[in-house]
């Protein structure tokens, strides 16, 4: 059991570190996107259609930055 628990934790950390996944508060997502822009030059991203309204505050915070 301990191995599967440790593996589960590693999977969670891998997901959180994945640059293709945004999880967190609006502020956390803004900070992550700004870091990814600085680190990798990312300037475009894709948002799933059913998440557009949820993601709108992130876009508003990033507008003009």
TORDO-113881 format. One record per atom (N, C-alpha, C, O, CB): residue number from 1; atom name; x, y, z. Coordinates in steps of 0.02 Angstrom, whole numbers, plus 50000, padded with zeros to 5 digits. Atoms other than C-alpha are relative to their C-alpha. Glycine has a CB too. Layout:
BEGIN
+------+------+-------+-------+-------+
: resi : name :     x :     y :     z :
+------+------+-------+-------+-------+
:  NUM :   CA :     X :     Y :     Z :
...
+------+------+-------+-------+-------+
***
This chain:
BEGIN
+------+------+-------+-------+-------+
: resi : name :     x :     y :     z :
+------+------+-------+-------+-------+
:    1 :    N : 50041 : 49940 : 50000 :
:    1 :   CA : 50000 : 50000 : 50000 :
:    1 :    C : 50043 : 50063 : 50000 :
:    1 :    O : 50027 : 50112 : 49966 :
:    1 :   CB : 49953 : 50000 : 50060 :
:    2 :    N : 49959 : 49940 : 49995 :
:    2 :   CA : 50138 : 50121 : 50043 :
:    2 :    C : 50027 : 50020 : 49931 :
:    2 :    O : 50031 : 50079 : 49916 :
:    2 :   CB : 50057 : 49988 : 50049 :
:    3 :    N : 49974 : 49985 : 50066 :
:    3 :   CA : 50210 : 50107 : 49868 :
:    3 :    C : 49948 : 50034 : 49956 :
:    3 :    O : 49963 : 50082 : 49921 :
:    3 :   CB : 50023 : 49936 : 49966 :
:    4 :    N : 50052 : 49969 : 50041 :
:    4 :   CA : 50044 : 50149 : 49786 :
:    4 :    C : 49984 : 50070 : 50026 :
:    4 :    O : 49968 : 50115 : 49986 :
:    4 :   CB : 49937 : 49957 : 50000 :
:    5 :    N : 50011 : 49934 : 49972 :
:    5 :   CA : 50021 : 50295 : 49905 :
:    5 :    C : 50055 : 50049 : 49978 :
:    5 :    O : 50040 : 50105 : 49958 :
:    5 :   CB : 49996 : 49997 : 50077 :
:    6 :    N : 49944 : 49959 : 50022 :
:    6 :   CA : 50194 : 50363 : 49865 :
:    6 :    C : 49994 : 50014 : 49925 :
:    6 :    O : 50006 : 50070 : 49903 :
:    6 :   CB : 50067 : 49966 : 50016 :
:    7 :    N : 50008 : 49991 : 50071 :
:    7 :   CA : 50161 : 50336 : 49681 :
:    7 :    C : 49944 : 50050 : 49987 :
:    7 :    O : 49950 : 50092 : 49942 :
:    7 :   CB : 49984 : 49933 : 49965 :
:    8 :    N : 50055 : 49952 : 50007 :
:    8 :   CA : 49996 : 50431 : 49699 :
:    8 :    C : 50023 : 50071 : 50014 :
:    8 :    O : 50002 : 50117 : 49979 :
:    8 :   CB : 49943 : 49981 : 50046 :
:    9 :    N : 49973 : 49934 : 49984 :
:    9 :   CA : 50087 : 50577 : 49778 :
:    9 :    C : 50044 : 50025 : 49943 :
:    9 :    O : 50040 : 50083 : 49923 :
:    9 :   CB : 50040 : 49999 : 50066 :
:   10 :    N : 49956 : 49980 : 50055 :
:   10 :   CA : 50217 : 50578 : 49640 :
:   10 :    C : 49957 : 50021 : 49940 :
:   10 :    O : 49974 : 50070 : 49906 :
:   10 :   CB : 50048 : 49943 : 49980 :
:   11 :    N : 50044 : 49982 : 50055 :
:   11 :   CA : 50077 : 50581 : 49512 :
:   11 :    C : 49970 : 50069 : 50009 :
:   11 :    O : 49965 : 50108 : 49962 :
:   11 :   CB : 49945 : 49948 : 49991 :
:   12 :    N : 50029 : 49934 : 49985 :
:   12 :   CA : 49998 : 50731 : 49597 :
:   12 :    C : 50051 : 50054 : 49988 :
:   12 :    O : 50036 : 50105 : 49957 :
:   12 :   CB : 49974 : 50003 : 50072 :
:   13 :    N : 49947 : 49949 : 50009 :
:   13 :   CA : 50163 : 50826 : 49600 :
:   13 :    C : 50018 : 50007 : 49926 :
:   13 :    O : 50033 : 50062 : 49903 :
:   13 :   CB : 50062 : 49981 : 50040 :
:   14 :    N : 49986 : 49997 : 50071 :
:   14 :   CA : 50193 : 50782 : 49418 :
:   14 :    C : 49947 : 50041 : 49965 :
:   14 :    O : 49962 : 50081 : 49921 :
:   14 :   CB : 50005 : 49930 : 49970 :
:   15 :    N : 50054 : 49962 : 50030 :
:   15 :   CA : 50023 : 50850 : 49371 :
:   15 :    C : 50007 : 50074 : 50017 :
:   15 :    O : 49999 : 50117 : 49974 :
:   15 :   CB : 49931 : 49974 : 50024 :
:   16 :    N : 49993 : 49931 : 49979 :
:   16 :   CA : 50052 : 51009 : 49471 :
:   16 :    C : 50059 : 50035 : 49965 :
:   16 :    O : 50057 : 50095 : 49953 :
:   16 :   CB : 50009 : 50005 : 50075 :
:   17 :    N : 49941 : 49971 : 50034 :
:   17 :   CA : 50222 : 51035 : 49386 :
:   17 :    C : 49992 : 50002 : 49924 :
:   17 :    O : 50033 : 50033 : 49891 :
:   17 :   CB : 50061 : 49960 : 50019 :
:   18 :    N : 50009 : 50004 : 50073 :
:   18 :   CA : 50154 : 51001 : 49211 :
:   18 :    C : 49981 : 50069 : 49973 :
:   18 :    O : 49932 : 50098 : 49995 :
:   18 :   CB : 49945 : 49949 : 49983 :
:   19 :    N : 50016 : 49934 : 50027 :
:   19 :   CA : 50157 : 51162 : 49108 :
:   19 :    C : 49936 : 50002 : 49958 :
:   19 :    O : 49914 : 50055 : 49938 :
:   19 :   CB : 50057 : 50025 : 49958 :
:   20 :    N : 50061 : 50004 : 50039 :
:   20 :   CA : 50003 : 51101 : 49014 :
:   20 :    C : 49937 : 50000 : 50043 :
:   20 :    O : 49881 : 49996 : 50016 :
:   20 :   CB : 50001 : 49939 : 49956 :
:   21 :    N : 50057 : 50003 : 49954 :
:   21 :   CA : 49892 : 51100 : 49169 :
:   21 :    C : 50003 : 50061 : 50046 :
:   21 :    O : 50055 : 50076 : 50075 :
:   21 :   CB : 50001 : 49934 : 50041 :
:   22 :    N : 50005 : 49944 : 49953 :
:   22 :   CA : 49834 : 51252 : 49267 :
:   22 :    C : 49950 : 49982 : 50054 :
:   22 :    O : 49892 : 49967 : 50040 :
:   22 :   CB : 49979 : 50066 : 49964 :
:   23 :    N : 50042 : 50015 : 49943 :
:   23 :   CA : 49765 : 51221 : 49440 :
:   23 :    C : 50014 : 50053 : 50053 :
:   23 :    O : 50071 : 50069 : 50065 :
:   23 :   CB : 50012 : 49928 : 50028 :
:   24 :    N : 49990 : 49954 : 49945 :
:   24 :   CA : 49737 : 51346 : 49578 :
:   24 :    C : 49952 : 50058 : 49997 :
:   24 :    O : 49904 : 50060 : 49959 :
:   24 :   CB : 50070 : 50025 : 50000 :
:   25 :    N : 50040 : 49939 : 49998 :
:   25 :   CA : 49664 : 51514 : 49619 :
:   25 :    C : 50017 : 50042 : 49939 :
:   25 :    O : 50064 : 50027 : 49902 :
:   25 :   CB : 50012 : 50040 : 50066 :
:   26 :    N : 49985 : 49955 : 50055 :
:   26 :   CA : 49658 : 51654 : 49492 :
:   26 :    C : 50071 : 50027 : 50007 :
:   26 :    O : 50109 : 50027 : 49958 :
:   26 :   CB : 49949 : 50059 : 49998 :
:   27 :    N : 49933 : 49973 : 49988 :
:   27 :   CA : 49814 : 51729 : 49570 :
:   27 :    C : 50054 : 49948 : 49986 :
:   27 :    O : 50105 : 49964 : 49956 :
:   27 :   CB : 50007 : 50025 : 50072 :
:   28 :    N : 49951 : 50053 : 50011 :
:   28 :   CA : 49906 : 51562 : 49566 :
:   28 :    C : 50008 : 49986 : 49925 :
:   28 :    O : 50063 : 49975 : 49901 :
:   28 :   CB : 49980 : 49936 : 50037 :
:   29 :    N : 49996 : 50013 : 50072 :
:   29 :   CA : 49862 : 51534 : 49383 :
:   29 :    C : 50034 : 50058 : 49963 :
:   29 :    O : 50073 : 50046 : 49917 :
:   29 :   CB : 49929 : 49990 : 49971 :
:   30 :    N : 49966 : 49942 : 50030 :
:   30 :   CA : 49917 : 51712 : 49337 :
:   30 :    C : 50075 : 49994 : 50012 :
:   30 :    O : 50114 : 50004 : 49966 :
:   30 :   CB : 49972 : 50066 : 50030 :
:   31 :    N : 49929 : 50007 : 49984 :
:   31 :   CA : 50083 : 51683 : 49426 :
:   31 :    C : 50032 : 49944 : 49959 :
:   31 :    O : 50088 : 49952 : 49934 :
:   31 :   CB : 50009 : 49987 : 50075 :
:   32 :    N : 49974 : 50056 : 50039 :
:   32 :   CA : 50106 : 51515 : 49340 :
:   32 :    C : 50008 : 50020 : 49927 :
:   32 :    O : 50060 : 50005 : 49897 :
:   32 :   CB : 49953 : 49940 : 50006 :
:   33 :    N : 49996 : 49980 : 50071 :
:   33 :   CA : 50069 : 51588 : 49168 :
:   33 :    C : 50056 : 50051 : 49989 :
:   33 :    O : 50091 : 50049 : 49939 :
:   33 :   CB : 49934 : 50029 : 49977 :
:   34 :    N : 49945 : 49952 : 50007 :
:   34 :   CA : 50188 : 51733 : 49197 :
:   34 :    C : 50068 : 49966 : 50004 :
:   34 :    O : 50114 : 49983 : 49967 :
:   34 :   CB : 49994 : 50054 : 50055 :
:   35 :    N : 49938 : 50038 : 49994 :
:   35 :   CA : 50324 : 51612 : 49252 :
:   35 :    C : 50014 : 49960 : 49936 :
:   35 :    O : 50071 : 49959 : 49912 :
:   35 :   CB : 49998 : 49953 : 50060 :
:   36 :    N : 49992 : 50039 : 50061 :
:   36 :   CA : 50295 : 51501 : 49100 :
:   36 :    C : 50019 : 50045 : 49941 :
:   36 :    O : 50058 : 50026 : 49897 :
:   36 :   CB : 49936 : 49961 : 49984 :
:   37 :    N : 49983 : 49953 : 50053 :
:   37 :   CA : 50302 : 51653 : 48986 :
:   37 :    C : 50074 : 50019 : 50005 :
:   37 :    O : 50110 : 50020 : 49955 :
:   37 :   CB : 49956 : 50064 : 50005 :
:   38 :    N : 49930 : 49981 : 49990 :
:   38 :   CA : 50469 : 51706 : 49062 :
:   38 :    C : 50047 : 49941 : 49987 :
:   38 :    O : 50100 : 49949 : 49956 :
:   38 :   CB : 50010 : 50026 : 50070 :
:   39 :    N : 49956 : 50058 : 50003 :
:   39 :   CA : 50541 : 51530 : 49069 :
:   39 :    C : 50002 : 49969 : 49930 :
:   39 :    O : 50055 : 49949 : 49906 :
:   39 :   CB : 49977 : 49948 : 50050 :
:   40 :    N : 50004 : 50036 : 50063 :
:   40 :   CA : 50481 : 51458 : 48902 :
:   40 :    C : 49978 : 50044 : 49941 :
:   40 :    O : 49978 : 50020 : 49884 :
:   40 :   CB : 49952 : 49943 : 50007 :
:   41 :    N : 50023 : 49956 : 50054 :
:   41 :   CA : 50419 : 51608 : 48802 :
:   41 :    C : 49929 : 49985 : 49977 :
:   41 :    O : 49909 : 50005 : 49922 :
:   41 :   CB : 50046 : 49993 : 49941 :
:   42 :    N : 50069 : 50017 : 50017 :
:   42 :   CA : 50240 : 51542 : 48803 :
:   42 :    C : 49959 : 50064 : 49998 :
:   42 :    O : 49957 : 50102 : 50047 :
:   42 :   CB : 49969 : 49949 : 50050 :
:   43 :    N : 50041 : 49939 : 50005 :
:   43 :   CA : 50124 : 51679 : 48741 :
:   43 :    C : 49928 : 49984 : 49978 :
:   43 :    O : 49886 : 50029 : 49976 :
:   43 :   CB : 50031 : 50049 : 49951 :
:   44 :    N : 50067 : 50022 : 50019 :
:   44 :   CA : 49971 : 51579 : 48684 :
:   44 :    C : 49983 : 49938 : 50039 :
:   44 :    O : 50027 : 49898 : 50055 :
:   44 :   CB : 49995 : 49988 : 49924 :
:   45 :    N : 50022 : 50062 : 49968 :
:   45 :   CA : 49867 : 51447 : 48769 :
:   45 :    C : 49930 : 49984 : 49977 :
:   45 :    O : 49894 : 50027 : 49950 :
:   45 :   CB : 50003 : 50006 : 50076 :
:   46 :    N : 50066 : 50024 : 50020 :
:   46 :   CA : 49713 : 51346 : 48736 :
:   46 :    C : 49959 : 49985 : 50062 :
:   46 :    O : 49983 : 49953 : 50109 :
:   46 :   CB : 50007 : 49937 : 49955 :
:   47 :    N : 50046 : 50012 : 49945 :
:   47 :   CA : 49565 : 51344 : 48852 :
:   47 :    C : 49940 : 49961 : 49973 :
:   47 :    O : 49913 : 49979 : 49921 :
:   47 :   CB : 49977 : 50067 : 50034 :
:   48 :    N : 50057 : 50040 : 50022 :
:   48 :   CA : 49429 : 51214 : 48838 :
:   48 :    C : 49937 : 50044 : 50001 :
:   48 :    O : 49929 : 50085 : 50046 :
:   48 :   CB : 49990 : 49937 : 50046 :
:   49 :    N : 50059 : 49957 : 50008 :
:   49 :   CA : 49265 : 51292 : 48781 :
:   49 :    C : 49958 : 50004 : 50063 :
:   49 :    O : 49934 : 50058 : 50081 :
:   49 :   CB : 49958 : 49975 : 49943 :
:   50 :    N : 50043 : 49999 : 49940 :
:   50 :   CA : 49169 : 51241 : 48937 :
:   50 :    C : 50034 : 50031 : 50061 :
:   50 :    O : 50003 : 50037 : 50113 :
:   50 :   CB : 49980 : 49929 : 50017 :
:   51 :    N : 49964 : 49967 : 49945 :
:   51 :   CA : 49302 : 51326 : 49046 :
:   51 :    C : 50012 : 50074 : 49986 :
:   51 :    O : 50044 : 50108 : 50027 :
:   51 :   CB : 50067 : 49965 : 50012 :
:   52 :    N : 49987 : 49930 : 50020 :
:   52 :   CA : 49303 : 51496 : 48957 :
:   52 :    C : 49976 : 50048 : 50054 :
:   52 :    O : 50014 : 50093 : 50073 :
:   52 :   CB : 49965 : 50016 : 49934 :
:   53 :    N : 50027 : 49954 : 49949 :
:   53 :   CA : 49192 : 51583 : 49086 :
:   53 :    C : 50040 : 49996 : 50065 :
:   53 :    O : 50051 : 50046 : 50098 :
:   53 :   CB : 49927 : 49985 : 50013 :
:   54 :    N : 49961 : 50010 : 49938 :
:   54 :   CA : 49292 : 51509 : 49231 :
:   54 :    C : 50069 : 50033 : 49992 :
:   54 :    O : 50096 : 50059 : 50041 :
:   54 :   CB : 50007 : 49926 : 50017 :
:   55 :    N : 49933 : 49975 : 50012 :
:   55 :   CA : 49456 : 51565 : 49151 :
:   55 :    C : 50001 : 50076 : 49987 :
:   55 :    O : 50055 : 50106 : 49988 :
:   55 :   CB : 50031 : 49964 : 49941 :
:   56 :    N : 50004 : 49929 : 50016 :
:   56 :   CA : 49396 : 51742 : 49110 :
:   56 :    C : 50035 : 50045 : 50050 :
:   56 :    O : 50069 : 50092 : 50029 :
:   56 :   CB : 49927 : 50021 : 49994 :
:   57 :    N : 49964 : 49957 : 49953 :
:   57 :   CA : 49462 : 51819 : 49273 :
:   57 :    C : 50076 : 49997 : 49992 :
:   57 :    O : 50111 : 50046 : 50005 :
:   57 :   CB : 49982 : 49981 : 50071 :
:   58 :    N : 49928 : 50007 : 50012 :
:   58 :   CA : 49636 : 51752 : 49232 :
:   58 :    C : 50019 : 50044 : 49941 :
:   58 :    O : 50070 : 50079 : 49943 :
:   58 :   CB : 50020 : 49926 : 49988 :
:   59 :    N : 49987 : 49959 : 50059 :
:   59 :   CA : 49629 : 51834 : 49061 :
:   59 :    C : 49997 : 50074 : 50018 :
:   59 :    O : 50039 : 50113 : 49996 :
:   59 :   CB : 49949 : 49983 : 49944 :
:   60 :    N : 50007 : 49929 : 49980 :
:   60 :   CA : 49570 : 51997 : 49138 :
:   60 :    C : 50061 : 50023 : 50039 :
:   60 :    O : 50083 : 50079 : 50029 :
:   60 :   CB : 49936 : 50009 : 50042 :
:   61 :    N : 49941 : 49981 : 49960 :
:   61 :   CA : 49716 : 51997 : 49260 :
:   61 :    C : 50063 : 50005 : 49956 :
:   61 :    O : 50107 : 50046 : 49970 :
:   61 :   CB : 50013 : 49949 : 50056 :
:   62 :    N : 49941 : 50001 : 50043 :
:   62 :   CA : 49841 : 51961 : 49120 :
:   62 :    C : 49997 : 50052 : 49944 :
:   62 :    O : 50047 : 50067 : 49913 :
:   62 :   CB : 50009 : 49931 : 49971 :
:   63 :    N : 50008 : 49953 : 50056 :
:   63 :   CA : 49772 : 52087 : 48996 :
:   63 :    C : 50048 : 50059 : 50008 :
:   63 :    O : 50051 : 50091 : 50061 :
:   63 :   CB : 49927 : 50026 : 49997 :
:   64 :    N : 49954 : 49943 : 50000 :
:   64 :   CA : 49903 : 52215 : 48952 :
:   64 :    C : 50066 : 49987 : 50035 :
:   64 :    O : 50106 : 50034 : 50043 :
:   64 :   CB : 49968 : 50057 : 50032 :
:   65 :    N : 49936 : 50013 : 49966 :
:   65 :   CA : 50046 : 52127 : 49043 :
:   65 :    C : 50051 : 49975 : 49950 :
:   65 :    O : 50108 : 49961 : 49969 :
:   65 :   CB : 49992 : 49949 : 50056 :
+------+------+-------+-------+-------+
***
